[in-house]
Amino acid sequence: MGIIGQIMSVIFGGSRNVVAETVQVFRENAENGAVRDADAKAAALAQLAAEFSYARQGWFDRFIDGLNRLPRPMLALGTIGLFVAAMTDPVWFAERMVGVTAVPEPLWWLMGAIVSFYFGARHQIKGQDFQREIAQTGIVAATDVPSRPNIDVTDNVALADWQAGRG
């Protein structure tokens, strides 16, 4: 091996790759970064699973969970009931709606805040339950893995010229 071969071996290969080591100072190694991200996600899911592995629901927890299931169906059925009441007895319905218009605006804001917090908390609890189930089953969803782009070759002028030249 000549001197040029030895220089190339030092720069691009051999026992160490000087170019790759230099580039990694300025840019993260994508493969190593992906491994670190996967390890961090696995550790977070393992911690989450460990936190809830001994959680048991007693009768009170089941009762409260049952109560928490009532507001959404009650709101939906109540709204349908309002439509039925408006169609069957419009005068009675109009009298009740006059009472609704008398409710002061701050009370509407308070009602909106209570309903928002209730449904927001319920959404968060259900999301945490879902994450716990994923952690317990050992399934890790890779949501941040970039997908491969679909390359459209139908408008490739160079490829069309090459195919035309081949006959």
N, C-alpha and C positions, 0 to 999 in steps of 0.2 A: 504494500500500500504506500503510495507516494505521499508527499507533504500536503497536497490539495485534498487527498482522501482523508488524511488525519484531521485537517481543519474542518472539513465537512462533517466528519464523525463527531468532533467535539461540539460543533454548532447544532447539528440536526439529529444526533443520535448518540450511540455509544452508551456509556454509563449514565449520562445525564443529558437532557435536552435544554440547552441554554436558551433557545428561542422560546420554548414553552414556559420555562421558569420565569423569564423576563416578562412575557405577556401576562402571566398570572399575577404579577405585582400590580398591574394596572386594570386587569379585568378578571372577574371571578371565574373560576373553572366551573362551567355549567353542570357538568356531571357531578362534581363534588358538592356543588350547591344543591342540586336535586336530592342527593343522598342526605345531606344535612336537613333539608326541609322535610323529607319523608321520616327521618328519625325524630324530628321535633313533633310532627303530627302524631306519630305512633306513641311517643312519650306522653303527649297531652291526652290522647284517648285512653291510654293505660291509667293515667292519674284519675281521669273522670270515672272510669270503670271502678277503680279502687275506692273512690269516695262513696259510691252508691252500691257497693256490693253487699253491704249488710243492712240496707234499708228495707224495713218491713212495714207493711201497711196494717194497722189495726182496724177495729170496727169504726172508730171515730174518723180515721182518714178516709175509709171507704164511704162513710156517710157524707162527709164534706165533699168528696169527689162527686158523689151523686147529686148533691145540691148544685155544684158548679156546672153540671150538665143541663140544668133546667133553663137558665136565662135565654139562651139562643132559641130553643124551640118555643118558649113562651113569647118572645118578641115576634117571631115569625107568625105564630098562630094568632097572637093579639092583633097584629097588623091586618091579617086576613079577616079577623073578626070585626075590625073597624070598617072594612069595606062592606061586609055583610050587613052591619048595623046601618051604614049610610044608605044602602039600597033598600032595606026593609022598612026602616022608619026614619026618613030624612029629618023630620022635625025634632025628634028625640036626639038624633046625632048632632044637629045644628046647635041645640041647646048645650050639649056637652062641649062642643068646639068653642062656644063663646067663653066657657070657663077656661079652656086651654089658652085662649088669647089673653086672659087676665093674668096669666103667670108672668112674673117680672123676669126681665132678661137675665139678671145675675143667677137666678135659679136655673134657667136653661143652660147657662155656662157650667154651673155646678153639676147638673145632670149629665152634660156632655163629657165633663172630666171624669166623672165616676164610671160611665159606660166605657170611655176610652181606656182608662186604667184597668178596668175589669178585663176587657177583651185583649188589651196589650199584655197583661200578666198571664192570661190564659194562653196566648200565643207563645209567650216565652217558655212557659212550663211545658207545653206540648213539644216545642223545639228541643228543650233539654231532655225530655223523655226520649225523643227520637235519637238524639246524639248518644244517650246512654245505651239504647238498644244496639246502635251501631257498634259502640265500643265493646259491649258484651259479646257480640257475635264475632268480633275480630275483623269486621269488614272496614276497609279504609278506602274511601272514595277519593280518587285523584282528580280534584276539581280544577286544579290550576295547571294541568298538563296541557301545553299548547298542542292544538290539533294541526295536522298536516294540511297545508293549503291545497285546494283542488286546482290543478293547472289545466287551463283550457288550451289545447293545441290546435284547435280548429282554425284560428286566425294567425298561424305561424307562417310568415312569408318565407323565411329561410327553409323551413321544412317543405313547403310547397315547391320551392325552386329545386330543392334537392330531389324530391320525388319526381318532378317533371324531367330532370336531367337523367334520371335512371331509366326512363321510358316506361 
